[in-house]
Amino acid sequence: LLRAQHDLGTSYCSVGEVACLWSSVSVLLRKIWRVKQRESRLNRGRFG
């Protein structure tokens, strides 16, 4: 899965460096946000 995503990313990069950068950044931010949401939910369940 990661391999396929990497290939898609590199082929998309040739279209525009800035667009590629922003797409990868947004994906990373979304992943981090999802993990933080999961952690906060777990903490609330544990201490609440």
PQR file with spaces between the fields and no chain letter, atoms N, CA, C, O and H, PARSE charges and radii, in Angstrom:
ATOM       1  N    LEU     1       0.849   -1.209    0.000 -0.4000 1.5000
ATOM       2  CA   LEU     1       0.000    0.000    0.000 -0.0000 2.0000
ATOM       3  C    LEU     1       0.877    1.249    0.000  0.5500 1.7000
ATOM       4  O    LEU     1       0.685    2.160   -0.805 -0.5500 1.4000
ATOM       5  N    LEU     2       1.859    1.273    0.934 -0.4000 1.5000
ATOM       6  CA   LEU     2       2.761    2.426    0.999 -0.0000 2.0000
ATOM       7  C    LEU     2       3.521    2.586   -0.311  0.5500 1.7000
ATOM       8  O    LEU     2       3.724    3.700   -0.794 -0.5500 1.4000
ATOM       9  H    LEU     2       2.015    0.533    1.588  0.4000 1.0000
ATOM      10  N    ARG     3       3.940    1.449   -0.883 -0.4000 1.5000
ATOM      11  CA   ARG     3       4.686    1.488   -2.145 -0.0000 2.0000
ATOM      12  C    ARG     3       3.832    2.144   -3.240  0.5500 1.7000
ATOM      13  O    ARG     3       4.312    3.004   -3.980 -0.5500 1.4000
ATOM      14  H    ARG     3       3.775    0.544   -0.492  0.4000 1.0000
ATOM      15  N    ALA     4       2.576    1.733   -3.333 -0.4000 1.5000
ATOM      16  CA   ALA     4       1.692    2.289   -4.356 -0.0000 2.0000
ATOM      17  C    ALA     4       1.485    3.782   -4.120  0.5500 1.7000
ATOM      18  O    ALA     4       1.496    4.570   -5.065 -0.5500 1.4000
ATOM      19  H    ALA     4       2.186    1.035   -2.732  0.4000 1.0000
ATOM      20  N    GLN     5       1.298    4.170   -2.860 -0.4000 1.5000
ATOM      21  CA   GLN     5       1.117    5.582   -2.537 -0.0000 2.0000
ATOM      22  C    GLN     5       2.349    6.378   -2.924  0.5500 1.7000
ATOM      23  O    GLN     5       2.238    7.498   -3.424 -0.5500 1.4000
ATOM      24  H    GLN     5       1.289    3.530   -2.092  0.4000 1.0000
ATOM      25  N    HIS     6       3.529    5.805   -2.695 -0.4000 1.5000
ATOM      26  CA   HIS     6       4.775    6.492   -3.031 -0.0000 2.0000
ATOM      27  C    HIS     6       4.868    6.702   -4.541  0.5500 1.7000
ATOM      28  O    HIS     6       5.254    7.777   -5.000 -0.5500 1.4000
ATOM      29  H    HIS     6       3.620    4.896   -2.289  0.4000 1.0000
ATOM      30  N    ASP     7       4.515    5.677   -5.305 -0.4000 1.5000
ATOM      31  CA   ASP     7       4.563    5.791   -6.767 -0.0000 2.0000
ATOM      32  C    ASP     7       3.588    6.870   -7.246  0.5500 1.7000
ATOM      33  O    ASP     7       3.918    7.668   -8.123 -0.5500 1.4000
ATOM      34  H    ASP     7       4.202    4.804   -4.932  0.4000 1.0000
ATOM      35  N    LEU     8       2.389    6.887   -6.664 -0.4000 1.5000
ATOM      36  CA   LEU     8       1.415    7.909   -7.029 -0.0000 2.0000
ATOM      37  C    LEU     8       1.957    9.289   -6.704  0.5500 1.7000
ATOM      38  O    LEU     8       1.819   10.221   -7.496 -0.5500 1.4000
ATOM      39  H    LEU     8       2.121    6.239   -5.951  0.4000 1.0000
ATOM      40  N    GLY     9       2.581    9.418   -5.523 -0.4000 1.5000
ATOM      41  CA   GLY     9       3.118   10.703   -5.100 -0.0000 2.0000
ATOM      42  C    GLY     9       4.191   11.197   -6.042  0.5500 1.7000
ATOM      43  O    GLY     9       4.194   12.372   -6.410 -0.5500 1.4000
ATOM      44  H    GLY     9       2.693    8.661   -4.879  0.4000 1.0000
ATOM      45  N    THR    10       5.115   10.316   -6.448 -0.4000 1.5000
ATOM      46  CA   THR    10       6.209   10.739   -7.320 -0.0000 2.0000
ATOM      47  C    THR    10       5.678   11.135   -8.692  0.5500 1.7000
ATOM      48  O    THR    10       6.148   12.115   -9.271 -0.5500 1.4000
ATOM      49  H    THR    10       5.113    9.362   -6.150  0.4000 1.0000
ATOM      50  N    SER    11       4.705   10.394   -9.224 -0.4000 1.5000
ATOM      51  CA   SER    11       4.158   10.733  -10.535 -0.0000 2.0000
ATOM      52  C    SER    11       3.389   12.048  -10.449  0.5500 1.7000
ATOM      53  O    SER    11       3.359   12.814  -11.413 -0.5500 1.4000
ATOM      54  H    SER    11       4.323    9.599   -8.754  0.4000 1.0000
ATOM      55  N    TYR    12       2.772   12.310   -9.312 -0.4000 1.5000
ATOM      56  CA   TYR    12       2.029   13.552   -9.113 -0.0000 2.0000
ATOM      57  C    TYR    12       2.994   14.729   -8.947  0.5500 1.7000
ATOM      58  O    TYR    12       2.670   15.859   -9.311 -0.5500 1.4000
ATOM      59  H    TYR    12       2.796   11.688   -8.529  0.4000 1.0000
ATOM      60  N    CYS    13       4.184   14.457   -8.394 -0.4000 1.5000
ATOM      61  CA   CYS    13       5.174   15.508   -8.164 -0.0000 2.0000
ATOM      62  C    CYS    13       5.600   16.144   -9.481  0.5500 1.7000
ATOM      63  O    CYS    13       5.863   17.345   -9.526 -0.5500 1.4000
ATOM      64  H    CYS    13       4.447   13.539   -8.097  0.4000 1.0000
ATOM      65  N    SER    14       5.671   15.362  -10.548 -0.4000 1.5000
ATOM      66  CA   SER    14       6.107   15.904  -11.833 -0.0000 2.0000
ATOM      67  C    SER    14       5.116   16.949  -12.347  0.5500 1.7000
ATOM      68  O    SER    14       5.485   17.821  -13.133 -0.5500 1.4000
ATOM      69  H    SER    14       5.458   14.386  -10.511  0.4000 1.0000
ATOM      70  N    VAL    15       3.854   16.863  -11.903 -0.4000 1.5000
ATOM      71  CA   VAL    15       2.848   17.842  -12.322 -0.0000 2.0000
ATOM      72  C    VAL    15       3.177   19.204  -11.717  0.5500 1.7000
ATOM      73  O    VAL    15       3.143   20.220  -12.411 -0.5500 1.4000
ATOM      74  H    VAL    15       3.554   16.154  -11.265  0.4000 1.0000
ATOM      75  N    GLY    16       3.499   19.226  -10.413 -0.4000 1.5000
ATOM      76  CA   GLY    16       3.827   20.495   -9.760 -0.0000 2.0000
ATOM      77  C    GLY    16       4.418   20.253   -8.390  0.5500 1.7000
ATOM      78  O    GLY    16       3.805   19.594   -7.550 -0.5500 1.4000
ATOM      79  H    GLY    16       3.528   18.401   -9.849  0.4000 1.0000
ATOM      80  N    GLU    17       5.613   20.787   -8.159 -0.4000 1.5000
ATOM      81  CA   GLU    17       6.302   20.542   -6.891 -0.0000 2.0000
ATOM      82  C    GLU    17       5.489   21.069   -5.716  0.5500 1.7000
ATOM      83  O    GLU    17       5.351   20.384   -4.702 -0.5500 1.4000
ATOM      84  H    GLU    17       6.111   21.322   -8.842  0.4000 1.0000
ATOM      85  N    VAL    18       4.952   22.272   -5.840 -0.4000 1.5000
ATOM      86  CA   VAL    18       4.213   22.877   -4.735 -0.0000 2.0000
ATOM      87  C    VAL    18       2.969   22.056   -4.417  0.5500 1.7000
ATOM      88  O    VAL    18       2.676   21.785   -3.252 -0.5500 1.4000
ATOM      89  H    VAL    18       5.064   22.829   -6.663  0.4000 1.0000
ATOM      90  N    ALA    19       2.239   21.663   -5.461 -0.4000 1.5000
ATOM      91  CA   ALA    19       1.030   20.871   -5.258 -0.0000 2.0000
ATOM      92  C    ALA    19       1.375   19.555   -4.573  0.5500 1.7000
ATOM      93  O    ALA    19       0.665   19.107   -3.672 -0.5500 1.4000
ATOM      94  H    ALA    19       2.477   21.883   -6.407  0.4000 1.0000
ATOM      95  N    CYS    20       2.474   18.940   -5.010 -0.4000 1.5000
ATOM      96  CA   CYS    20       2.912   17.679   -4.416 -0.0000 2.0000
ATOM      97  C    CYS    20       3.235   17.883   -2.949  0.5500 1.7000
ATOM      98  O    CYS    20       2.829   17.089   -2.100 -0.5500 1.4000
ATOM      99  H    CYS    20       3.051   19.304   -5.742  0.4000 1.0000
ATOM     100  N    LEU    21       3.968   18.950   -2.649 -0.4000 1.5000
ATOM     101  CA   LEU    21       4.351   19.240   -1.271 -0.0000 2.0000
ATOM     102  C    LEU    21       3.115   19.393   -0.396  0.5500 1.7000
ATOM     103  O    LEU    21       3.024   18.786    0.672 -0.5500 1.4000
ATOM     104  H    LEU    21       4.297   19.596   -3.338  0.4000 1.0000
ATOM     105  N    TRP    22       2.157   20.213   -0.854 -0.4000 1.5000
ATOM     106  CA   TRP    22       0.971   20.468   -0.052 -0.0000 2.0000
ATOM     107  C    TRP    22       0.134   19.205    0.139  0.5500 1.7000
ATOM     108  O    TRP    22      -0.426   18.994    1.214 -0.5500 1.4000
ATOM     109  H    TRP    22       2.232   20.706   -1.720  0.4000 1.0000
ATOM     110  N    SER    23       0.046   18.369   -0.887 -0.4000 1.5000
ATOM     111  CA   SER    23      -0.752   17.144   -0.765 -0.0000 2.0000
ATOM     112  C    SER    23      -0.141   16.225    0.280  0.5500 1.7000
ATOM     113  O    SER    23      -0.859   15.661    1.106 -0.5500 1.4000
ATOM     114  H    SER    23       0.501   18.540   -1.760  0.4000 1.0000
ATOM     115  N    SER    24       1.191   16.068    0.252 -0.4000 1.5000
ATOM     116  CA   SER    24       1.848   15.193    1.222 -0.0000 2.0000
ATOM     117  C    SER    24       1.727   15.766    2.622  0.5500 1.7000
ATOM     118  O    SER    24       1.520   15.024    3.583 -0.5500 1.4000
ATOM     119  H    SER    24       1.774   16.526   -0.419  0.4000 1.0000
ATOM     120  N    VAL    25       1.857   17.097    2.748 -0.4000 1.5000
ATOM     121  CA   VAL    25       1.744   17.742    4.060 -0.0000 2.0000
ATOM     122  C    VAL    25       0.341   17.551    4.616  0.5500 1.7000
ATOM     123  O    VAL    25       0.182   17.227    5.793 -0.5500 1.4000
ATOM     124  H    VAL    25       2.025   17.700    1.968  0.4000 1.0000
ATOM     125  N    SER    26      -0.680   17.748    3.783 -0.4000 1.5000
ATOM     126  CA   SER    26      -2.058   17.608    4.251 -0.0000 2.0000
ATOM     127  C    SER    26      -2.336   16.176    4.687  0.5500 1.7000
ATOM     128  O    SER    26      -3.038   15.950    5.673 -0.5500 1.4000
ATOM     129  H    SER    26      -0.551   18.012    2.827  0.4000 1.0000
ATOM     130  N    VAL    27      -1.784   15.205    3.953 -0.4000 1.5000
ATOM     131  CA   VAL    27      -1.969   13.800    4.324 -0.0000 2.0000
ATOM     132  C    VAL    27      -1.329   13.527    5.676  0.5500 1.7000
ATOM     133  O    VAL    27      -1.916   12.860    6.528 -0.5500 1.4000
ATOM     134  H    VAL    27      -1.214   15.389    3.152  0.4000 1.0000
ATOM     135  N    LEU    28      -0.112   14.051    5.867 -0.4000 1.5000
ATOM     136  CA   LEU    28       0.585   13.863    7.138 -0.0000 2.0000
ATOM     137  C    LEU    28      -0.207   14.483    8.275  0.5500 1.7000
ATOM     138  O    LEU    28      -0.386   13.859    9.321 -0.5500 1.4000
ATOM     139  H    LEU    28       0.365   14.593    5.174  0.4000 1.0000
ATOM     140  N    LEU    29      -0.685   15.714    8.078 -0.4000 1.5000
ATOM     141  CA   LEU    29      -1.436   16.399    9.127 -0.0000 2.0000
ATOM     142  C    LEU    29      -2.696   15.619    9.475  0.5500 1.7000
ATOM     143  O    LEU    29      -3.059   15.500   10.645 -0.5500 1.4000
ATOM     144  H    LEU    29      -0.539   16.221    7.229  0.4000 1.0000
ATOM     145  N    ARG    30      -3.364   15.086    8.444 -0.4000 1.5000
ATOM     146  CA   ARG    30      -4.582   14.321    8.683 -0.0000 2.0000
ATOM     147  C    ARG    30      -4.281   13.090    9.527  0.5500 1.7000
ATOM     148  O    ARG    30      -5.036   12.762   10.442 -0.5500 1.4000
ATOM     149  H    ARG    30      -3.069   15.183    7.493  0.4000 1.0000
ATOM     150  N    LYS    31      -3.160   12.394    9.217 -0.4000 1.5000
ATOM     151  CA   LYS    31      -2.779   11.207    9.984 -0.0000 2.0000
ATOM     152  C    LYS    31      -2.502   11.574   11.431  0.5500 1.7000
ATOM     153  O    LYS    31      -2.983   10.908   12.348 -0.5500 1.4000
ATOM     154  H    LYS    31      -2.547   12.660    8.474  0.4000 1.0000
ATOM     155  N    ILE    32      -1.721   12.641   11.640 -0.4000 1.5000
ATOM     156  CA   ILE    32      -1.388   13.076   12.999 -0.0000 2.0000
ATOM     157  C    ILE    32      -2.660   13.432   13.758  0.5500 1.7000
ATOM     158  O    ILE    32      -2.819   13.048   14.917 -0.5500 1.4000
ATOM     159  H    ILE    32      -1.331   13.182   10.895  0.4000 1.0000
ATOM     160  N    TRP    33      -3.571   14.166   13.110 -0.4000 1.5000
ATOM     161  CA   TRP    33      -4.807   14.595   13.749 -0.0000 2.0000
ATOM     162  C    TRP    33      -5.636   13.376   14.168  0.5500 1.7000
ATOM     163  O    TRP    33      -6.198   13.340   15.262 -0.5500 1.4000
ATOM     164  H    TRP    33      -3.442   14.478   12.169  0.4000 1.0000
ATOM     165  N    ARG    34      -5.703   12.385   13.283 -0.4000 1.5000
ATOM     166  CA   ARG    34      -6.475   11.184   13.572 -0.0000 2.0000
ATOM     167  C    ARG    34      -5.902   10.463   14.783  0.5500 1.7000
ATOM     168  O    ARG    34      -6.646   10.005   15.651 -0.5500 1.4000
ATOM     169  H    ARG    34      -5.246   12.413   12.393  0.4000 1.0000
ATOM     170  N    VAL    35      -4.563   10.363   14.839 -0.4000 1.5000
ATOM     171  CA   VAL    35      -3.914    9.691   15.964 -0.0000 2.0000
ATOM     172  C    VAL    35      -4.189   10.451   17.253  0.5500 1.7000
ATOM     173  O    VAL    35      -4.483    9.838   18.279 -0.5500 1.4000
ATOM     174  H    VAL    35      -3.959   10.735   14.134  0.4000 1.0000
ATOM     175  N    LYS    36      -4.097   11.778   17.216 -0.4000 1.5000
ATOM     176  CA   LYS    36      -4.345   12.585   18.409 -0.0000 2.0000
ATOM     177  C    LYS    36      -5.788   12.423   18.868  0.5500 1.7000
ATOM     178  O    LYS    36      -6.049   12.324   20.067 -0.5500 1.4000
ATOM     179  H    LYS    36      -3.859   12.276   16.382  0.4000 1.0000
ATOM     180  N    GLN    37      -6.724   12.396   17.929 -0.4000 1.5000
ATOM     181  CA   GLN    37      -8.125   12.199   18.280 -0.0000 2.0000
ATOM     182  C    GLN    37      -8.313   10.862   18.990  0.5500 1.7000
ATOM     183  O    GLN    37      -9.026   10.772   19.989 -0.5500 1.4000
ATOM     184  H    GLN    37      -6.512   12.477   16.955  0.4000 1.0000
ATOM     185  N    ARG    38      -7.660    9.819   18.458 -0.4000 1.5000
ATOM     186  CA   ARG    38      -7.772    8.489   19.039 -0.0000 2.0000
ATOM     187  C    ARG    38      -7.192    8.483   20.449  0.5500 1.7000
ATOM     188  O    ARG    38      -7.775    7.905   21.366 -0.5500 1.4000
ATOM     189  H    ARG    38      -7.080    9.892   17.646  0.4000 1.0000
ATOM     190  N    GLU    39      -6.026    9.140   20.616 -0.4000 1.5000
ATOM     191  CA   GLU    39      -5.379    9.177   21.922 -0.0000 2.0000
ATOM     192  C    GLU    39      -6.249    9.905   22.939  0.5500 1.7000
ATOM     193  O    GLU    39      -6.420    9.428   24.061 -0.5500 1.4000
ATOM     194  H    GLU    39      -5.553    9.610   19.871  0.4000 1.0000
ATOM     195  N    SER    40      -6.800   11.056   22.559 -0.4000 1.5000
ATOM     196  CA   SER    40      -7.612   11.828   23.487 -0.0000 2.0000
ATOM     197  C    SER    40      -8.859   11.030   23.876  0.5500 1.7000
ATOM     198  O    SER    40      -9.299   11.084   25.024 -0.5500 1.4000
ATOM     199  H    SER    40      -6.661   11.443   21.648  0.4000 1.0000
ATOM     200  N    ARG    41      -9.421   10.295   22.927 -0.4000 1.5000
ATOM     201  CA   ARG    41     -10.597    9.483   23.215 -0.0000 2.0000
ATOM     202  C    ARG    41     -10.240    8.387   24.215  0.5500 1.7000
ATOM     203  O    ARG    41     -10.996    8.118   25.149 -0.5500 1.4000
ATOM     204  H    ARG    41      -9.063   10.250   21.995  0.4000 1.0000
ATOM     205  N    LEU    42      -9.079    7.754   24.013 -0.4000 1.5000
ATOM     206  CA   LEU    42      -8.638    6.703   24.928 -0.0000 2.0000
ATOM     207  C    LEU    42      -8.404    7.272   26.316  0.5500 1.7000
ATOM     208  O    LEU    42      -8.811    6.671   27.310 -0.5500 1.4000
ATOM     209  H    LEU    42      -8.465    7.973   23.254  0.4000 1.0000
ATOM     210  N    ASN    43      -7.751    8.427   26.394 -0.4000 1.5000
ATOM     211  CA   ASN    43      -7.467    9.040   27.684 -0.0000 2.0000
ATOM     212  C    ASN    43      -8.756    9.402   28.409  0.5500 1.7000
ATOM     213  O    ASN    43      -8.869    9.201   29.618 -0.5500 1.4000
ATOM     214  H    ASN    43      -7.421    8.915   25.586  0.4000 1.0000
ATOM     215  N    ARG    44      -9.724    9.933   27.677 -0.4000 1.5000
ATOM     216  CA   ARG    44     -11.000   10.291   28.280 -0.0000 2.0000
ATOM     217  C    ARG    44     -11.678    9.042   28.843  0.5500 1.7000
ATOM     218  O    ARG    44     -12.223    9.064   29.947 -0.5500 1.4000
ATOM     219  H    ARG    44      -9.633   10.096   26.695  0.4000 1.0000
ATOM     220  N    GLY    45     -11.638    7.951   28.072 -0.4000 1.5000
ATOM     221  CA   GLY    45     -12.256    6.713   28.533 -0.0000 2.0000
ATOM     222  C    GLY    45     -11.546    6.152   29.753  0.5500 1.7000
ATOM     223  O    GLY    45     -12.178    5.562   30.630 -0.5500 1.4000
ATOM     224  H    GLY    45     -11.195    7.933   27.175  0.4000 1.0000
ATOM     225  N    ARG    46     -10.235    6.335   29.809 -0.4000 1.5000
ATOM     226  CA   ARG    46      -9.457    5.752   30.893 -0.0000 2.0000
ATOM     227  C    ARG    46      -9.625    6.549   32.188  0.5500 1.7000
ATOM     228  O    ARG    46      -9.769    5.966   33.262 -0.5500 1.4000
ATOM     229  H    ARG    46      -9.722    6.814   29.097  0.4000 1.0000
ATOM     230  N    PHE    47      -9.608    7.888   32.087 -0.4000 1.5000
ATOM     231  CA   PHE    47      -9.614    8.707   33.303 -0.0000 2.0000
ATOM     232  C    PHE    47     -11.007    9.238   33.627  0.5500 1.7000
ATOM     233  O    PHE    47     -11.267    9.624   34.767 -0.5500 1.4000
ATOM     234  H    PHE    47      -9.491    8.361   31.214  0.4000 1.0000
ATOM     235  N    GLY    48     -11.914    9.263   32.635 -0.4000 1.5000
ATOM     236  CA   GLY    48     -13.234    9.844   32.849 -0.0000 2.0000
ATOM     237  C    GLY    48     -14.124    8.900   33.593  0.5500 1.7000
ATOM     238  O    GLY    48     -15.281    9.225   33.862 -0.5500 1.4000
ATOM     239  H    GLY    48     -11.702    8.950   31.710  0.4000 1.0000
